[in-house]
Amino acid sequence: MTSLEKPDVGTTTVRWRWPSVHPEGRKFALIGAAITLIFALMAWETLAWPMAGVTIWILAFFRDPIRTFPRGEGVIVSPADGLVTMIATVPPPRELAGPDGLGDEPMTRVSIFMSVFDVHINRTPIAGTIRRVVYISGKFLNADLDKASEENERQHILVEGDDGTRIGFTQIAGLVARRIVPFVKPGDIVAGGQRIGLIRFGSRVDVYLPAGTQPRIALGQRAIAGETVIARIGEAERVYGTAL
């Protein structure tokens, strides 16, 4: 299968219910609302209206919609909402490598870029046990650049399924993002599609697929965290890709 063919992404459930706001964003929204109220009480309408818009944007940015993990054996779901900008074969980062990690051989990496308009709650690609959580401080380059995976602020997470399958993924901060917020720690048991963290204000997530597993997603396709099937463990069907 080539990147021009229609990919098999599994079933995505469409819902119209109003999403909740993650607690991490409520304090920012409250600050914005308070400033808006002060401007309004002082009749500074030229400041009150823009601040009200910023507050609404904050609520939208930290929205936390319900997601349904798809049925099926060996499904690997997207850990992030966003656009698939790169599919490449690369060695795993050293923080995820080694005999008790992803090994040292090149593997398929799928990169998903989150704009400031996407949901920024990240989710685990499979059910299992969190084996590693490694945070690294760094630069704030454009998260869509390939070198951002080695130079930017980032957090590596390794999860091991009940069948021994190990999947690594990396949260990468970008130009606007300034903090990665983890929800899990080593030893935690997680369900498929469970919330594992967020990155504030624009970022990227890299997923490293197990050996012998190739993506079922194409360049330029939008993914939904916790729902879009990006691969099935052991399937060798391939989508070739480079950075957009």
DRENPA-3360 file (N, C-alpha, C; in nm, 2 decimals, always signed):
BEGIN
1 = MTSLEKPD = +0.08/-0.12/+0.00/+0.00/+0.00/+0.00/+0.09/+0.12/+0.00 ~ +0.06/+0.22/-0.08/+0.13/+0.34/-0.09/+0.06/+0.45/-0.02 ~ +0.13/+0.56/+0.01/+0.07/+0.67/+0.08/-0.05/+0.74/+0.00 ~ -0.06/+0.71/-0.13/-0.17/+0.76/-0.21/-0.30/+0.68/-0.20 ~ -0.29/+0.56/-0.15/-0.40/+0.47/-0.13/-0.47/+0.51/+0.00 ~ -0.60/+0.47/+0.00/-0.68/+0.50/+0.12/-0.64/+0.40/+0.23 ~ -0.60/+0.45/+0.35/-0.55/+0.37/+0.46/-0.67/+0.31/+0.53 ~ -0.64/+0.20/+0.60/-0.74/+0.13/+0.69/-0.71/+0.18/+0.83;
9 = VGTTTVRW = -0.79/+0.26/+0.88/-0.76/+0.33/+1.01/-0.85/+0.28/+1.12 ~ -0.93/+0.17/+1.09/-1.02/+0.13/+1.20/-1.15/+0.21/+1.21 ~ -1.22/+0.20/+1.31/-1.35/+0.27/+1.33/-1.33/+0.39/+1.43 ~ -1.37/+0.50/+1.39/-1.37/+0.62/+1.47/-1.51/+0.66/+1.51 ~ -1.54/+0.67/+1.63/-1.67/+0.70/+1.68/-1.69/+0.85/+1.68 ~ -1.80/+0.90/+1.62/-1.83/+1.04/+1.62/-1.93/+1.07/+1.73 ~ -1.90/+1.17/+1.81/-1.99/+1.21/+1.92/-2.02/+1.36/+1.92 ~ -2.13/+1.40/+1.97/-2.17/+1.54/+1.97/-2.18/+1.59/+2.11;
17 = RWPSVHPE = -2.15/+1.51/+2.21/-2.16/+1.56/+2.35/-2.05/+1.67/+2.37 ~ -2.08/+1.76/+2.46/-1.99/+1.87/+2.50/-1.87/+1.81/+2.58 ~ -1.75/+1.83/+2.53/-1.63/+1.78/+2.61/-1.61/+1.85/+2.73 ~ -1.55/+1.78/+2.83/-1.51/+1.84/+2.96/-1.38/+1.92/+2.94 ~ -1.34/+1.99/+3.04/-1.22/+2.07/+3.03/-1.12/+2.00/+3.14 ~ -1.00/+1.97/+3.09/-0.91/+1.90/+3.18/-0.87/+1.99/+3.30 ~ -0.86/+1.94/+3.42/-0.82/+2.02/+3.54/-0.69/+2.10/+3.51 ~ -0.60/+2.06/+3.43/-0.48/+2.13/+3.41/-0.51/+2.27/+3.34;
25 = GRKFALIG = -0.62/+2.28/+3.27/-0.65/+2.40/+3.20/-0.75/+2.49/+3.28 ~ -0.81/+2.44/+3.38/-0.91/+2.52/+3.45/-0.86/+2.64/+3.52 ~ -0.74/+2.62/+3.58/-0.68/+2.74/+3.64/-0.65/+2.85/+3.54 ~ -0.60/+2.82/+3.42/-0.58/+2.92/+3.32/-0.71/+2.99/+3.28 ~ -0.81/+2.90/+3.27/-0.94/+2.96/+3.23/-1.00/+3.05/+3.34 ~ -0.98/+3.01/+3.46/-1.03/+3.10/+3.57/-0.95/+3.23/+3.58 ~ -0.82/+3.23/+3.55/-0.74/+3.35/+3.55/-0.79/+3.44/+3.43 ~ -0.82/+3.38/+3.32/-0.87/+3.45/+3.20/-1.00/+3.51/+3.23;
33 = AAITLIFA = -1.09/+3.44/+3.29/-1.22/+3.48/+3.32/-1.22/+3.60/+3.42 ~ -1.13/+3.59/+3.52/-1.12/+3.69/+3.62/-1.07/+3.82/+3.56 ~ -0.97/+3.81/+3.47/-0.92/+3.93/+3.40/-1.02/+4.00/+3.31 ~ -1.10/+3.91/+3.24/-1.21/+3.96/+3.16/-1.31/+4.03/+3.24 ~ -1.35/+3.98/+3.36/-1.45/+4.04/+3.45/-1.40/+4.18/+3.49 ~ -1.27/+4.19/+3.53/-1.21/+4.31/+3.58/-1.22/+4.42/+3.47 ~ -1.18/+4.38/+3.35/-1.19/+4.47/+3.23/-1.33/+4.52/+3.21 ~ -1.42/+4.42/+3.22/-1.56/+4.46/+3.19/-1.62/+4.55/+3.30;
41 = LMAWETLA = -1.58/+4.53/+3.42/-1.63/+4.62/+3.53/-1.57/+4.76/+3.52 ~ -1.45/+4.77/+3.46/-1.39/+4.90/+3.44/-1.43/+4.96/+3.31 ~ -1.52/+4.89/+3.24/-1.57/+4.94/+3.11/-1.46/+4.95/+3.01 ~ -1.36/+4.87/+3.02/-1.26/+4.86/+2.92/-1.29/+4.76/+2.81 ~ -1.39/+4.79/+2.73/-1.44/+4.69/+2.64/-1.34/+4.65/+2.53 ~ -1.25/+4.74/+2.49/-1.15/+4.70/+2.39/-1.05/+4.60/+2.44 ~ -1.05/+4.58/+2.58/-0.96/+4.48/+2.64/-1.04/+4.36/+2.68 ~ -1.17/+4.39/+2.72/-1.25/+4.28/+2.78/-1.29/+4.18/+2.67;
49 = WPMAGVTI = -1.33/+4.22/+2.55/-1.37/+4.13/+2.45/-1.25/+4.04/+2.40 ~ -1.13/+4.10/+2.37/-1.02/+4.01/+2.33/-0.99/+3.91/+2.44 ~ -0.99/+3.95/+2.57/-0.96/+3.86/+2.68/-1.07/+3.75/+2.69 ~ -1.19/+3.79/+2.66/-1.30/+3.68/+2.66/-1.27/+3.58/+2.56 ~ -1.22/+3.63/+2.44/-1.19/+3.53/+2.33/-1.07/+3.44/+2.37 ~ -0.97/+3.50/+2.44/-0.86/+3.42/+2.49/-0.91/+3.31/+2.59 ~ -1.00/+3.35/+2.68/-1.05/+3.25/+2.78/-1.12/+3.14/+2.71 ~ -1.20/+3.17/+2.61/-1.28/+3.07/+2.53/-1.18/+2.98/+2.46;
57 = WILAFFRD = -1.07/+3.03/+2.40/-0.97/+2.95/+2.34/-0.90/+2.86/+2.44 ~ -0.87/+2.90/+2.56/-0.81/+2.82/+2.66/-0.90/+2.70/+2.69 ~ -1.03/+2.73/+2.71/-1.13/+2.62/+2.74/-1.13/+2.52/+2.62 ~ -1.12/+2.57/+2.50/-1.12/+2.48/+2.38/-0.99/+2.40/+2.38 ~ -0.88/+2.46/+2.41/-0.75/+2.40/+2.40/-0.74/+2.28/+2.50 ~ -0.79/+2.30/+2.62/-0.78/+2.20/+2.72/-0.90/+2.10/+2.73 ~ -0.98/+2.10/+2.62/-1.09/+2.01/+2.62/-1.05/+1.87/+2.63 ~ -1.13/+1.79/+2.69/-1.09/+1.65/+2.71/-1.21/+1.55/+2.68;
65 = PIRTFPRG = -1.23/+1.53/+2.55/-1.34/+1.45/+2.50/-1.32/+1.30/+2.54 ~ -1.44/+1.23/+2.55/-1.44/+1.09/+2.58/-1.40/+1.02/+2.45 ~ -1.31/+0.92/+2.46/-1.27/+0.84/+2.35/-1.30/+0.69/+2.37 ~ -1.33/+0.62/+2.27/-1.36/+0.48/+2.27/-1.25/+0.40/+2.21 ~ -1.17/+0.32/+2.28/-1.07/+0.23/+2.23/-1.13/+0.13/+2.14 ~ -1.08/+0.11/+2.01/-1.14/+0.02/+1.92/-1.12/-0.13/+1.95 ~ -1.22/-0.21/+1.91/-1.21/-0.36/+1.94/-1.11/-0.42/+1.83 ~ -1.06/-0.54/+1.87/-0.98/-0.61/+1.77/-0.85/-0.65/+1.84;
73 = EGVIVSPA = -0.79/-0.76/+1.78/-0.66/-0.81/+1.84/-0.55/-0.73/+1.79 ~ -0.45/-0.69/+1.88/-0.33/-0.63/+1.84/-0.34/-0.49/+1.79 ~ -0.45/-0.42/+1.82/-0.46/-0.28/+1.77/-0.36/-0.19/+1.84 ~ -0.30/-0.10/+1.77/-0.22/+0.01/+1.82/-0.29/+0.14/+1.78 ~ -0.33/+0.22/+1.87/-0.40/+0.35/+1.84/-0.30/+0.47/+1.84 ~ -0.35/+0.57/+1.78/-0.27/+0.70/+1.79/-0.27/+0.75/+1.93 ~ -0.15/+0.79/+1.98/-0.15/+0.85/+2.11/-0.18/+1.00/+2.11 ~ -0.20/+1.06/+1.99/-0.23/+1.20/+1.98/-0.33/+1.24/+1.87;
81 = DGLVTMIA = -0.40/+1.35/+1.89/-0.48/+1.41/+1.79/-0.38/+1.49/+1.70 ~ -0.40/+1.49/+1.57/-0.32/+1.57/+1.48/-0.29/+1.51/+1.35 ~ -0.20/+1.57/+1.28/-0.16/+1.53/+1.14/-0.04/+1.45/+1.13 ~ -0.05/+1.34/+1.06/+0.07/+1.25/+1.04/+0.16/+1.32/+0.94 ~ +0.28/+1.36/+0.99/+0.37/+1.44/+0.91/+0.50/+1.37/+0.87 ~ +0.52/+1.25/+0.92/+0.64/+1.17/+0.89/+0.62/+1.03/+0.93 ~ +0.66/+0.94/+0.83/+0.67/+0.80/+0.86/+0.81/+0.75/+0.81 ~ +0.90/+0.71/+0.91/+1.04/+0.69/+0.87/+1.09/+0.57/+0.95;
89 = TVPPPREL = +1.20/+0.51/+0.90/+1.26/+0.40/+0.97/+1.39/+0.45/+1.03 ~ +1.39/+0.45/+1.17/+1.50/+0.51/+1.24/+1.53/+0.42/+1.36 ~ +1.66/+0.43/+1.42/+1.68/+0.36/+1.55/+1.60/+0.43/+1.66 ~ +1.56/+0.35/+1.76/+1.49/+0.41/+1.87/+1.58/+0.50/+1.95 ~ +1.53/+0.60/+2.02/+1.61/+0.69/+2.10/+1.67/+0.61/+2.21 ~ +1.79/+0.64/+2.26/+1.86/+0.56/+2.36/+1.78/+0.55/+2.49 ~ +1.69/+0.65/+2.52/+1.61/+0.64/+2.64/+1.51/+0.53/+2.63 ~ +1.48/+0.48/+2.51/+1.38/+0.37/+2.49/+1.45/+0.24/+2.45;
97 = AGPDGLGD = +1.58/+0.25/+2.42/+1.65/+0.13/+2.36/+1.70/+0.04/+2.46 ~ +1.77/-0.06/+2.42/+1.83/-0.16/+2.51/+1.75/-0.29/+2.51 ~ +1.81/-0.40/+2.57/+1.74/-0.53/+2.57/+1.61/-0.53/+2.65 ~ +1.60/-0.45/+2.75/+1.47/-0.44/+2.82/+1.38/-0.33/+2.77 ~ +1.42/-0.28/+2.66/+1.33/-0.17/+2.60/+1.29/-0.21/+2.45 ~ +1.32/-0.12/+2.36/+1.28/-0.15/+2.22/+1.39/-0.21/+2.14 ~ +1.51/-0.24/+2.20/+1.62/-0.29/+2.13/+1.70/-0.18/+2.06 ~ +1.79/-0.22/+1.97/+1.87/-0.12/+1.91/+1.86/-0.11/+1.76;
105 = EPMTRVSI = +1.78/-0.20/+1.70/+1.76/-0.20/+1.55/+1.67/-0.09/+1.51 ~ +1.68/-0.04/+1.38/+1.59/+0.05/+1.33/+1.45/+0.00/+1.33 ~ +1.35/+0.09/+1.35/+1.21/+0.05/+1.35/+1.13/+0.17/+1.29 ~ +1.00/+0.14/+1.27/+0.92/+0.24/+1.21/+0.87/+0.34/+1.31 ~ +0.89/+0.47/+1.28/+0.85/+0.58/+1.36/+0.74/+0.66/+1.29 ~ +0.63/+0.68/+1.36/+0.52/+0.76/+1.30/+0.51/+0.89/+1.38 ~ +0.52/+1.00/+1.32/+0.52/+1.13/+1.38/+0.39/+1.20/+1.36 ~ +0.33/+1.25/+1.47/+0.20/+1.31/+1.46/+0.21/+1.45/+1.52;
113 = FMSVFDVH = +0.18/+1.55/+1.44/+0.20/+1.69/+1.48/+0.06/+1.75/+1.53 ~ +0.06/+1.81/+1.65/-0.05/+1.87/+1.71/-0.05/+2.02/+1.70 ~ -0.14/+2.08/+1.63/-0.15/+2.23/+1.62/-0.21/+2.28/+1.75 ~ -0.21/+2.41/+1.76/-0.28/+2.47/+1.88/-0.43/+2.45/+1.88 ~ -0.48/+2.40/+1.77/-0.63/+2.38/+1.77/-0.67/+2.24/+1.80 ~ -0.57/+2.15/+1.81/-0.60/+2.00/+1.84/-0.62/+1.98/+1.99 ~ -0.68/+1.87/+2.02/-0.68/+1.82/+2.16/-0.54/+1.78/+2.19 ~ -0.50/+1.82/+2.31/-0.36/+1.80/+2.35/-0.35/+1.69/+2.47;
121 = INRTPIAG = -0.45/+1.62/+2.50/-0.44/+1.51/+2.59/-0.39/+1.39/+2.51 ~ -0.28/+1.33/+2.56/-0.22/+1.22/+2.49/-0.26/+1.09/+2.56 ~ -0.26/+0.98/+2.48/-0.31/+0.85/+2.53/-0.22/+0.74/+2.50 ~ -0.23/+0.63/+2.58/-0.14/+0.52/+2.55/-0.19/+0.44/+2.43 ~ -0.10/+0.39/+2.34/-0.14/+0.32/+2.22/-0.19/+0.18/+2.24 ~ -0.15/+0.12/+2.36/-0.20/-0.02/+2.39/-0.22/-0.02/+2.54 ~ -0.29/-0.13/+2.58/-0.30/-0.16/+2.73/-0.17/-0.23/+2.77 ~ -0.14/-0.21/+2.90/-0.02/-0.27/+2.95/+0.03/-0.20/+3.08;
129 = TIRRVVYI = +0.16/-0.22/+3.10/+0.23/-0.16/+3.21/+0.34/-0.06/+3.17 ~ +0.34/+0.06/+3.23/+0.44/+0.16/+3.20/+0.57/+0.11/+3.26 ~ +0.67/+0.10/+3.17/+0.80/+0.05/+3.21/+0.90/+0.16/+3.23 ~ +0.89/+0.27/+3.15/+0.98/+0.38/+3.16/+0.91/+0.51/+3.13 ~ +0.95/+0.61/+3.21/+0.91/+0.75/+3.18/+1.03/+0.84/+3.20 ~ +1.09/+0.89/+3.09/+1.21/+0.96/+3.10/+1.19/+1.10/+3.04 ~ +1.21/+1.20/+3.13/+1.20/+1.34/+3.08/+1.33/+1.40/+3.05 ~ +1.34/+1.48/+2.94/+1.47/+1.54/+2.91/+1.44/+1.69/+2.87;
137 = SGKFLNAD = +1.51/+1.78/+2.94/+1.49/+1.92/+2.90/+1.56/+1.95/+2.77 ~ +1.52/+2.05/+2.70/+1.59/+2.08/+2.57/+1.54/+2.21/+2.51 ~ +1.56/+2.22/+2.38/+1.52/+2.34/+2.31/+1.37/+2.35/+2.28 ~ +1.33/+2.45/+2.21/+1.19/+2.47/+2.17/+1.19/+2.50/+2.02 ~ +1.25/+2.41/+1.94/+1.24/+2.42/+1.79/+1.11/+2.39/+1.74 ~ +1.08/+2.42/+1.62/+0.96/+2.38/+1.55/+0.94/+2.23/+1.57 ~ +0.83/+2.18/+1.63/+0.82/+2.04/+1.66/+0.80/+1.96/+1.53 ~ +0.78/+2.02/+1.42/+0.76/+1.95/+1.29/+0.89/+1.92/+1.23;
145 = LDKASEEN = +1.00/+1.97/+1.28/+1.14/+1.94/+1.23/+1.18/+1.81/+1.28 ~ +1.26/+1.73/+1.19/+1.30/+1.60/+1.23/+1.40/+1.61/+1.35 ~ +1.48/+1.71/+1.36/+1.58/+1.72/+1.47/+1.52/+1.75/+1.60 ~ +1.39/+1.79/+1.60/+1.32/+1.82/+1.73/+1.32/+1.70/+1.81 ~ +1.32/+1.58/+1.75/+1.31/+1.45/+1.83/+1.43/+1.43/+1.91 ~ +1.54/+1.50/+1.88/+1.67/+1.48/+1.95/+1.71/+1.61/+2.03 ~ +1.66/+1.72/+2.00/+1.70/+1.85/+2.06/+1.60/+1.92/+2.15 ~ +1.47/+1.89/+2.13/+1.37/+1.96/+2.20/+1.34/+1.90/+2.34;
153 = ERQHILVE = +1.28/+1.98/+2.42/+1.22/+1.92/+2.55/+1.13/+1.81/+2.51 ~ +1.15/+1.69/+2.58/+1.07/+1.57/+2.54/+1.06/+1.48/+2.66 ~ +0.96/+1.39/+2.64/+0.94/+1.28/+2.74/+0.92/+1.15/+2.67 ~ +1.00/+1.05/+2.71/+0.99/+0.92/+2.65/+0.91/+0.83/+2.74 ~ +0.82/+0.75/+2.68/+0.74/+0.66/+2.76/+0.74/+0.52/+2.70 ~ +0.77/+0.42/+2.77/+0.77/+0.28/+2.72/+0.66/+0.20/+2.79 ~ +0.57/+0.14/+2.71/+0.46/+0.06/+2.77/+0.48/-0.09/+2.72 ~ +0.46/-0.18/+2.81/+0.47/-0.32/+2.77/+0.33/-0.39/+2.79;
161 = GDDGTRIG = +0.28/-0.45/+2.68/+0.15/-0.52/+2.68/+0.16/-0.65/+2.76 ~ +0.05/-0.71/+2.78/+0.04/-0.84/+2.86/+0.11/-0.95/+2.78 ~ +0.12/-0.94/+2.64/+0.18/-1.04/+2.56/+0.33/-1.01/+2.54 ~ +0.38/-0.91/+2.61/+0.52/-0.88/+2.60/+0.56/-0.78/+2.49 ~ +0.46/-0.74/+2.41/+0.49/-0.63/+2.31/+0.52/-0.50/+2.38 ~ +0.63/-0.44/+2.33/+0.67/-0.31/+2.38/+0.66/-0.20/+2.28 ~ +0.60/-0.09/+2.32/+0.58/+0.02/+2.23/+0.63/+0.14/+2.30 ~ +0.71/+0.22/+2.23/+0.76/+0.34/+2.29/+0.70/+0.46/+2.21;
169 = FTQIAGLV = +0.68/+0.57/+2.29/+0.64/+0.69/+2.22/+0.70/+0.81/+2.30 ~ +0.71/+0.92/+2.22/+0.78/+1.04/+2.28/+0.70/+1.16/+2.26 ~ +0.67/+1.23/+2.37/+0.61/+1.36/+2.36/+0.71/+1.47/+2.34 ~ +0.70/+1.55/+2.24/+0.80/+1.65/+2.21/+0.74/+1.79/+2.21 ~ +0.79/+1.88/+2.30/+0.75/+2.02/+2.30/+0.79/+2.09/+2.18 ~ +0.72/+2.20/+2.14/+0.75/+2.27/+2.02/+0.77/+2.42/+2.04 ~ +0.75/+2.50/+1.94/+0.78/+2.65/+1.95/+0.70/+2.71/+2.06 ~ +0.57/+2.68/+2.07/+0.48/+2.74/+2.16/+0.47/+2.66/+2.29;
177 = ARRIVPFV = +0.48/+2.53/+2.28/+0.47/+2.44/+2.40/+0.59/+2.47/+2.49 ~ +0.56/+2.48/+2.62/+0.67/+2.50/+2.72/+0.66/+2.41/+2.84 ~ +0.57/+2.31/+2.83/+0.57/+2.22/+2.94/+0.50/+2.09/+2.90 ~ +0.56/+1.98/+2.94/+0.50/+1.84/+2.92/+0.45/+1.80/+3.06 ~ +0.33/+1.76/+3.07/+0.27/+1.73/+3.20/+0.24/+1.58/+3.20 ~ +0.31/+1.50/+3.28/+0.28/+1.35/+3.28/+0.17/+1.32/+3.37 ~ +0.10/+1.21/+3.34/-0.01/+1.16/+3.43/+0.03/+1.02/+3.48 ~ +0.14/+0.96/+3.43/+0.17/+0.82/+3.47/+0.32/+0.82/+3.51;
185 = KPGDIVAG = +0.35/+0.70/+3.58/+0.49/+0.68/+3.62/+0.52/+0.53/+3.60 ~ +0.65/+0.49/+3.61/+0.68/+0.35/+3.59/+0.61/+0.26/+3.69 ~ +0.56/+0.15/+3.64/+0.48/+0.05/+3.72/+0.33/+0.07/+3.71 ~ +0.28/+0.18/+3.66/+0.14/+0.20/+3.64/+0.08/+0.10/+3.54 ~ -0.03/+0.05/+3.57/-0.10/-0.03/+3.47/-0.21/+0.05/+3.40 ~ -0.20/+0.05/+3.27/-0.29/+0.14/+3.19/-0.38/+0.06/+3.09 ~ -0.50/+0.11/+3.07/-0.59/+0.06/+2.97/-0.55/+0.12/+2.83 ~ -0.59/+0.05/+2.73/-0.57/+0.10/+2.59/-0.64/+0.23/+2.57;
193 = GQRIGLIR = -0.57/+0.33/+2.53/-0.63/+0.47/+2.51/-0.64/+0.55/+2.63 ~ -0.58/+0.51/+2.74/-0.59/+0.58/+2.87/-0.51/+0.71/+2.86 ~ -0.55/+0.82/+2.92/-0.48/+0.94/+2.93/-0.35/+0.92/+3.00 ~ -0.24/+0.97/+2.94/-0.10/+0.95/+3.00/-0.03/+1.09/+3.01 ~ -0.09/+1.19/+2.96/-0.02/+1.32/+2.97/-0.07/+1.42/+2.87 ~ -0.02/+1.54/+2.88/-0.05/+1.65/+2.78/+0.07/+1.74/+2.76 ~ +0.07/+1.81/+2.65/+0.17/+1.91/+2.62/+0.10/+2.04/+2.59 ~ +0.14/+2.14/+2.66/+0.07/+2.27/+2.65/+0.11/+2.34/+2.52;
201 = FGSRVDVY = +0.01/+2.38/+2.44/+0.02/+2.48/+2.33/+0.10/+2.44/+2.21 ~ +0.07/+2.33/+2.14/+0.14/+2.29/+2.02/+0.26/+2.20/+2.03 ~ +0.26/+2.09/+1.97/+0.36/+1.99/+1.99/+0.36/+1.87/+1.90 ~ +0.43/+1.76/+1.93/+0.44/+1.65/+1.84/+0.45/+1.52/+1.93 ~ +0.40/+1.41/+1.88/+0.43/+1.28/+1.94/+0.48/+1.18/+1.84 ~ +0.59/+1.11/+1.87/+0.65/+1.01/+1.79/+0.61/+0.87/+1.85 ~ +0.57/+0.78/+1.76/+0.54/+0.64/+1.81/+0.63/+0.55/+1.74 ~ +0.70/+0.46/+1.81/+0.79/+0.36/+1.76/+0.72/+0.22/+1.76;
209 = LPAGTQPR = +0.69/+0.17/+1.64/+0.62/+0.05/+1.62/+0.71/-0.08/+1.64 ~ +0.65/-0.19/+1.69/+0.73/-0.31/+1.72/+0.79/-0.36/+1.58 ~ +0.89/-0.44/+1.59/+0.95/-0.50/+1.47/+0.85/-0.59/+1.40 ~ +0.85/-0.58/+1.27/+0.75/-0.66/+1.19/+0.61/-0.60/+1.18 ~ +0.60/-0.48/+1.24/+0.47/-0.41/+1.24/+0.48/-0.28/+1.16 ~ +0.40/-0.27/+1.06/+0.40/-0.15/+0.97/+0.27/-0.07/+0.99 ~ +0.28/+0.06/+0.96/+0.16/+0.15/+0.98/+0.05/+0.12/+0.89 ~ -0.07/+0.15/+0.94/-0.19/+0.14/+0.86/-0.25/+0.29/+0.84;
217 = IALGQRAI = -0.16/+0.38/+0.84/-0.20/+0.52/+0.83/-0.11/+0.59/+0.73 ~ -0.16/+0.69/+0.67/-0.09/+0.76/+0.56/-0.04/+0.90/+0.59 ~ +0.06/+0.95/+0.52/+0.10/+1.09/+0.54/-0.01/+1.18/+0.51 ~ -0.02/+1.29/+0.59/-0.13/+1.39/+0.56/-0.26/+1.35/+0.62 ~ -0.27/+1.23/+0.68/-0.40/+1.19/+0.74/-0.41/+1.24/+0.88 ~ -0.53/+1.28/+0.93/-0.55/+1.32/+1.06/-0.58/+1.20/+1.15 ~ -0.53/+1.20/+1.27/-0.54/+1.09/+1.36/-0.62/+1.14/+1.49 ~ -0.69/+1.05/+1.55/-0.76/+1.09/+1.68/-0.70/+1.00/+1.79;
225 = AGETVIAR = -0.66/+1.06/+1.89/-0.59/+0.99/+2.00/-0.69/+0.89/+2.07 ~ -0.64/+0.77/+2.09/-0.72/+0.67/+2.15/-0.82/+0.60/+2.07 ~ -0.84/+0.64/+1.94/-0.94/+0.58/+1.85/-0.88/+0.54/+1.71 ~ -0.80/+0.62/+1.65/-0.75/+0.59/+1.52/-0.65/+0.47/+1.53 ~ -0.67/+0.36/+1.45/-0.58/+0.25/+1.45/-0.47/+0.29/+1.36 ~ -0.35/+0.30/+1.41/-0.23/+0.33/+1.33/-0.15/+0.21/+1.28 ~ -0.18/+0.09/+1.35/-0.11/-0.03/+1.32/-0.17/-0.15/+1.39 ~ -0.14/-0.27/+1.34/-0.18/-0.39/+1.41/-0.05/-0.47/+1.44;
233 = IGEAERVY = -0.03/-0.52/+1.55/+0.09/-0.59/+1.59/+0.11/-0.71/+1.50 ~ +0.23/-0.71/+1.43/+0.27/-0.82/+1.35/+0.23/-0.81/+1.20 ~ +0.15/-0.71/+1.17/+0.11/-0.69/+1.03/+0.23/-0.62/+0.95 ~ +0.26/-0.67/+0.83/+0.38/-0.62/+0.76/+0.34/-0.53/+0.64 ~ +0.21/-0.50/+0.63/+0.17/-0.40/+0.52/+0.23/-0.27/+0.55 ~ +0.28/-0.20/+0.45/+0.36/-0.08/+0.47/+0.31/+0.04/+0.39 ~ +0.32/+0.15/+0.46/+0.30/+0.28/+0.40/+0.43/+0.36/+0.40 ~ +0.48/+0.39/+0.28/+0.61/+0.46/+0.27/+0.58/+0.61/+0.29;
241 = GTAL = +0.67/+0.68/+0.36/+0.65/+0.82/+0.37/+0.78/+0.90/+0.41 ~ +0.77/+1.03/+0.39/+0.88/+1.12/+0.43/+0.81/+1.24/+0.49 ~ +0.89/+1.33/+0.54/+0.83/+1.45/+0.60/+0.76/+1.53/+0.50 ~ +0.64/+1.59/+0.54/+0.57/+1.68/+0.46/+0.63/+1.81/+0.44;
% end
